């Protein structure tokens, strides 16, 4: 694992993005989109849904309109890095559950990591506030 150093990191502090932090599979993406909570900031839209887990998970949706494979790869790396840095600043649910956060990106001019972090943090916090206002709990399959 590569040591990440940068803004806001103390000596020896590491940030991780592991498999358990990913929204995987079309069924999980479809569930987040169907939950219909979304907030936009800049070129980014964040969809949110409680996941019943103790941590947040990230899903990425970067279409071909954003650019070629190189551009899309860079955008994904920037969003993952923004998630690593800002995940602790996104509030947990009232019952301690985390959220599945799916990020969709529109065509845009290139921006730096600080802008991605600002967009992600603002949109994710706003989406979580909407879910909490609705009073929906972390139990994903409540029937």
C-alpha positions, 0 to 999 in steps of 0.5 A: 500500500502506498503511503498517502501524504497531503492536506489534512494528514498527520504523520503516519496517518493512512487513508484506505479504499478497500473492496468493502468500501465499494458499491458493487453490481448493477442490483446495488446501483439500481437500488441506490438510484431507485431510492431517489435521494440525490444532490448535485454540486458542480459536475457531480451528482451524489445519490444516497441510500442507507446501507445498514452497515457501519461505514460508507460505500462508494459507487462511480458512474462516469459515462463516455460523454465525460471523455476518453478512457484516460480522462474517465480514469483520472476522474474516477481516481480523483473521486476515490481520493476525495472519498478517502479524504472526506468519508469521515466528514460525511455523517453517519445515520441516526442509528449508526448506519452508513450510506451507499453513495453513488457518484455520477459525473457530467462533462466538465472542465478539468478541476483539481482534487480540492474542488472534487473534495468540496463537491463530494463533501457538500453533495454527500452531506446534503443527500444525507440530510435529506434521508435523515429528514425523511426519517428513513432508517438504515434497514435497507429491506424493511417490508 
